[in-house]
């Protein structure tokens, strides 16, 4: 069964920490995405990547960066975590047939 | 740029009743449309998608949606819901110019009561 795996389901980090969220897909998809999900706001795109070592800003990139060194792995980095980055983070990948496959999500709490 | 509006943030219904979750979109070019479902503490799962062809699309778990270009809508329907359909539902849109990038609506919480 094909899947997108996010390394952690729950994380608690302190303000100012550097945080890494990892995402791995096994479908050989070119496209990978990071969203955050907040109540009443739906899913908002942070960053996406169409190829290895390629990245593009989404709608809310401030305070985040990404890394895609290998096709199957797309990492989201919070350079200095803040309480307003407490959220559910969802990774997704997509091939050419449209439609995403999502990971199970990482619920991050910054204290 | 494209956008999606889900007209109801919450929809409560009784078990075995029909349900419609409303979605309108805005785009200046041809669209591809999707519905996703999210069960508590899980990621999103694809219910159905419209890429081209028949405007009535059937998906998993007995759901279907109809693409209406004149009304720019893609409403999701199920003739008889179950308790297990309780979840949050997201409508999403992409276009040929946006590539595989999806724009999501705010979500509709469907609660099925016994």
Interface residues (C-beta under 8 A of the other chain):
Chain A: X4 X31 X33 X35 X40 X41 X42 X43 X45 X48 X50 X90 X92 X94 X95 X96 X98 X99 X100 X101 X102 X103 X104 X105 X107
Chain B: X9 X32 X34 X36 X41 X42 X43 X44 X45 X46 X49 X51 X90 X94 X99 X100 X101 X102 X103 X104 X105 X106 X107
